[in-house]
Amino acid sequence: MGTIIISVILLVIAALAVKSVIHRIRHGSSCCGERDAPEKKIQPKDKNKSHYPYKYLLSVDGMHCSNCTRHVENALNSIEGLWANANLETKSVSVLAKMKVEESAFEKEIQQAGYTVLSVTLCS
């Protein structure tokens, strides 16, 4: 009797696993629409790096794919005077700024984008 119950439980688990794999094959397994067309990348208007005397390095939690990095970059690049470049491998964002920026401002923007700032370091 115990063997039958364990066998049924294992069959249910196997069926759910197969269903999950089929769903991922059909619909993709991305966290934020990686299979969808990527959103347009927002570029800073001023691309002269010498105009950005401050450099910040942000550690950001929650970035899992290239769309995540683009979403974080767009959130920061939409602010006048910031130029962001996110790195998925290191889960970090390098931000060039024309003026000093408070840590809370970074946290607010990235939180509104759906991610969490773990640390902010002023590099220069």
C-alpha positions in Angstrom: 0.0 0.0 0.0 2.8 2.4 0.9 4.6 1.7 -2.3 1.5 2.5 -4.4 1.1 5.9 -2.6 4.8 6.8 -3.1 4.5 5.7 -6.8 1.5 7.9 -7.3 3.3 10.9 -5.7 6.3 10.4 -7.9 4.1 10.2 -11.0 2.4 13.4 -10.1 5.7 15.2 -9.6 7.0 13.8 -12.9 3.8 15.0 -14.7 4.2 18.5 -13.2 7.9 18.6 -14.3 7.0 17.6 -17.9 4.2 20.2 -18.0 6.7 22.9 -16.8 9.2 21.9 -19.5 6.6 22.0 -22.2 5.4 25.4 -21.0 9.0 26.8 -21.1 9.5 25.5 -24.6 6.3 27.1 -25.9 6.4 30.4 -24.0 10.0 30.9 -23.0 11.4 30.9 -19.5 12.5 34.5 -19.2 11.9 36.5 -16.1 10.6 39.7 -17.9 9.6 39.0 -21.4 13.0 38.1 -23.0 11.0 36.5 -25.8 9.2 39.7 -26.5 10.7 42.5 -28.5 13.1 44.4 -26.3 12.2 47.9 -25.2 14.0 50.7 -27.0 17.3 51.6 -25.3 17.4 55.1 -23.9 20.7 56.8 -24.6 22.0 59.9 -22.8 21.9 63.1 -24.9 25.4 64.1 -23.9 27.9 61.3 -24.8 31.1 63.2 -24.0 32.5 61.2 -21.0 34.6 64.2 -19.9 31.3 66.0 -18.9 30.7 63.3 -16.3 33.1 63.9 -13.4 31.4 61.5 -11.0 31.4 57.7 -11.3 29.2 55.4 -9.2 29.2 51.6 -9.0 25.8 50.2 -7.9 25.3 46.6 -6.9 21.7 45.7 -8.0 19.7 42.6 -7.1 17.1 41.1 -9.4 18.7 41.4 -12.8 18.4 38.0 -14.5 18.5 38.7 -18.3 19.4 41.3 -20.9 16.0 42.8 -20.7 16.5 43.4 -17.0 19.8 45.2 -17.6 18.1 47.3 -20.3 15.3 48.2 -18.0 17.7 49.4 -15.3 19.8 51.3 -17.7 16.7 53.0 -19.2 15.5 54.0 -15.7 18.7 55.8 -15.0 19.4 57.1 -18.5 16.0 58.8 -18.5 17.4 61.2 -15.8 19.2 64.2 -17.2 22.9 64.1 -16.3 23.2 60.3 -15.8 24.7 57.7 -18.1 24.3 54.1 -16.9 25.7 50.8 -18.2 24.5 47.6 -16.5 26.5 44.4 -16.4 24.5 41.2 -16.0 27.5 39.0 -15.0 28.5 41.1 -12.1 24.9 42.3 -11.3 26.3 45.8 -11.2 25.6 49.2 -12.9 28.3 51.7 -13.7 26.8 55.2 -13.6 28.5 58.4 -14.9 27.0 61.6 -13.4 27.4 65.3 -14.1 26.6 66.1 -10.5 26.8 64.3 -7.1 23.8 62.0 -6.6 22.4 60.9 -3.3 22.3 57.1 -2.7 18.5 57.4 -2.0 18.0 58.8 -5.5 19.5 55.8 -7.1 17.5 53.5 -4.8 14.3 55.2 -5.6 14.7 55.0 -9.4 15.9 51.4 -9.4 13.2 50.4 -7.0 10.5 51.9 -9.2 12.0 49.9 -12.1 11.5 46.7 -10.0 15.0 46.0 -8.7 16.9 46.5 -5.4 20.1 48.4 -4.9 22.4 46.5 -2.5 25.2 49.1 -2.4 26.3 52.4 -4.0 30.0 53.3 -4.2 31.4 56.6 -5.4 34.5 55.7 -7.4 35.7 59.2 -8.3 
